Amino acid sequence: MSKQVALVTGGLGGLGTAVCRRLHQEGFIIAATCSPSNGQRHAWLAAQRDEGMDVLVVEADVADDSACARAVQRVLAETKRIDVLVNNAGITRDRSLRKMGVDDWHAVMGANLDSVFSMTRHVLEPMIGQSWGRVINISSVNGQQGAFGQANYAAAKAGMHGFTKALALEVARHGITVNTVSPGYLATRMVSEVPEKVMKERILPAIPVGRLGTPEEVAGLVAYLASEQAGFMTGANIAINGGQHMC
Ligand code: CAA
């Protein structure tokens, strides 16, 4: 069999980069989507090449179904197969509901949840054709417990769980597993945008291990789910949050 291919949405971000690197170490060919407005693309790619990793970077607004279709076609044209899809792309627009506009709602639902529907549906036929696939949806602790100022984000991230479970039922017979990973607060740029006072006084004290997680810790879990060994795990939601939320 030719080398397996992993496609990571939002692959240039903090967690996305760690996932790309880890899957590359595991022997996958890596493709990543990035937002059309990402000005860091060339510098990021050069940095990864310096580290010995080549990545097929495809621009796509993952909130747009036709852009997702084009991105998947582009990857398939180059690599001929997609074995693993990591739905990692996501944004926040945090504000309390009284201040949240319709745009804040739709932007977050589009990037975080519509994207999961669109990317997954476009990779599904190739995966069914191979009788093997892994779909890994990156959710959040805040999709499980909610968070002040995140009605949009928490709804999108919670929505992933239903999607994961329904699709897991549909595609199990084709050798495809579908799982959700729910990370807690990680040391990434997204989390660094939380106001310092909120982080110090409300978030860190609620994390029993007493620190933020690292993207690499979550990437290790993604690598397990992507592996052959994980074939009996499907429809699961795996929490990795330093004990902040236990269920
Ligand atoms: N619980 C209770 N009260 C809170 C609170 C909380 N967690 N956070 C803020 N408040 C309080 C403030 O202290 C303030 O009180 P006062 O009015 O008495 O001063 C009040 O609520 C502010 O209310 P507003 O309606 O004015 O809030 P806002 O619209 O300005 O929004 C916020 C504030 C932007 C939500 C800010 O609190 C914030 O950024 N909070 C962090 C949200 C968060 O955790 N985001 C996670 C981002 S990282 C991520 O999402 C990755 C992941 O998956 C984990």
Boltz pocket constraint, residues with backbone or C-beta under 6 A from the ligand:
constraints:
  - pocket:
      binder: B
      contacts: [[A, 92], [A, 94], [A, 95], [A, 96], [A, 98], [A, 99], [A, 139], [A, 140], [A, 141], [A, 142], [A, 147], [A, 148], [A, 149], [A, 150], [A, 153], [A, 183], [A, 184], [A, 185], [A, 186], [A, 190], [A, 191], [A, 193], [A, 194], [A, 195], [A, 198], [A, 202]]
      max_distance: 6.0
